[in-house]
Amino acid sequence: MTLVDSRVRKGELTFGADTTFACQATNVHVTPSYDDDGDQVETLCGDVVPPGKKESWVIAGTSVQDFDDPQGFLTYCFENRTTTQAFTWQPNVEGAPEWSGDCVIVALEEGGDVNTRNTTDWEFDVSGTPTRAYGSGTPATGATAGTPGSFTPSGATVPADLAALSTVTASPTTAWTTGQYVVTADSVHAHWDGAAWATGDAP
């Protein structure tokens, strides 16, 4: 068997109603933890039965702070703190599995060193066991304008790059308004100019 060198890059991260935050994240992971469930038991004949295990999961990571953006990750977490929201995470769109489930959002640390690109570590408890599936993503067929916009149908695989948007229908089909965009899997902003997809935010 040859070496498989999997990388977390050009992936997807969404919370709630397909709100994407992949471009802010510098680290994302899902992590299980295990605690003993009960005590070890020794029987009369000398056999020992180990305690069972309780399993729990978190989705966690590190993101660049974006408090200048009223639609950003920090604002999302503050406004949705202590609520349960759906999540999806795919380490890359080149073959990695998609993780999905529900997690409890909490408000995050904001601020830090002066005149520095600050980051915030975050960790959200997952409700039950998350789903891990290969090839679960449906190709996106539509893109709705926003800051950022979102792809449809819900949970669809984000188009790889600007060229891949050629099969995606913009909504609205008129030119998007100033500042609106979607983010492709290669972290490039793109907008609909009324006739074709173009790089960057709508002018």
Secondary structure, 3 states (H helix, E strand, C coil): CCCCCCCCCCCEEEECCCEECCCCEEEEEEEEEEEEECCCEECCCCCEECCEEEEEEEEEEEEECCCCCCCCHHHHHHHCCCCEEEEEEECCCCCCCEEEEEEECCCCCCCCCCCCCCEEEEEEEECCCCEEECCCCCECCEEECCCCCEEECCCCECCCCCHHHHHCEEECCCCCCCCCCEECCCCCEEEECCCCEEECCCC
